[in-house]
Amino acid sequence: MPHPETTRARTPREALAAYHRAMLDKSADDLADLYAVDALHEFPFTAPGFPPRYEGREAVRTGYRAVWGASPVRIDEVRTVSAYETDDPEVIIAEHVVAGTLPAAGAAFTVPGLLVLRVRDGLITHVRDYMDTAALAAARR
């Protein structure tokens, strides 16, 4: 696989689609490879057990690898409710709903969220990830 800095530059909309694909695949490597080395991923709405941020690509990789690797949750779909391009050509704002299943219980769940992505030179440099942490915590039980 080519190093992220050598890949074709993605638009913010393309980065968002790749971000959602990595979520569906629960691939921490695919997700982290979308980020610049010094990117910042923030979680403004934190809850116990959730970090307030990941600083740098490798922190994103390590953090998501731990979370997704330990979670029995299966992500079935990421529905983009809406995506807004802004006056800033590097920024896209996306509202989405993650639908999944907790296989052991056979229970379905949904978790709404809002992402604000800044993409520069094809790599994500900043994410503000406003996920419904209460819904996420309930789905993980």
Residue pairs with C-beta under 8 A, 6 or more apart in sequence:
1 33
4 33
4 34
4 35
4 36
4 57
4 123
5 37
5 123
7 122
8 122
9 121
9 122
10 18
10 34
10 119
10 122
10 123
11 119
12 85
12 89
12 90
12 91
12 92
12 117
12 118
12 119
13 83
13 85
13 92
15 34
15 92
15 117
15 119
15 122
15 123
15 124
16 80
16 83
16 92
16 94
16 115
16 117
18 30
18 34
19 31
19 34
19 115
19 117
19 124
20 78
20 80
20 96
21 30
22 28
22 30
22 31
22 34
23 31
23 75
23 78
23 98
24 75
24 77
24 78
26 68
26 71
26 75
27 68
28 60
28 61
28 62
28 63
28 64
28 65
28 68
28 69
29 61
29 65
31 60
31 61
31 64
32 57
32 58
32 60
32 61
32 64
33 57
34 123
34 124
35 41
35 56
35 57
35 60
35 123
35 124
35 125
36 57
36 120
36 121
36 123
36 124
36 125
37 56
37 57
38 56
38 57
38 125
39 56
39 57
39 60
39 123
39 124
39 125
39 126
39 127
40 53
40 54
40 55
40 56
40 125
40 126
40 127
41 53
41 54
41 59
41 60
41 126
41 127
41 129
42 52
42 53
42 126
42 127
42 128
42 129
43 50
43 51
43 52
43 53
43 129
43 131
43 133
44 128
44 129
44 130
45 130
45 131
45 132
45 133
46 52
46 133
47 133
47 134
47 136
47 137
49 137
50 133
51 63
54 60
54 62
54 63
71 140
72 102
72 103
72 104
73 100
73 101
73 102
73 109
73 139
73 140
74 100
74 101
74 102
74 103
75 98
75 99
75 100
76 99
76 100
76 101
77 98
77 99
77 100
78 96
78 97
78 98
78 99
79 96
79 97
79 98
79 99
80 94
80 95
80 96
81 95
81 96
81 97
82 94
82 95
83 92
83 93
83 94
83 95
84 92
84 93
84 94
85 91
85 92
86 92
86 93
88 118
90 118
90 119
90 120
90 125
91 116
91 117
91 118
91 119
92 116
92 117
92 119
93 114
93 115
93 116
93 117
94 114
94 115
94 117
95 112
95 113
95 114
96 112
96 113
96 114
96 115
97 110
97 111
97 112
97 113
98 110
98 111
98 112
98 113
99 108
99 109
99 110
100 108
100 109
100 110
100 111
100 139
101 107
101 108
101 109
102 109
102 139
102 140
109 135
109 138
109 139
110 135
111 131
111 132
111 135
111 136
111 139
112 131
112 132
112 135
113 129
113 130
113 131
113 132
114 130
114 131
115 127
115 128
115 129
115 130
116 126
116 127
116 128
116 130
117 124
117 126
117 127
118 124
118 125
118 126
118 127
119 125
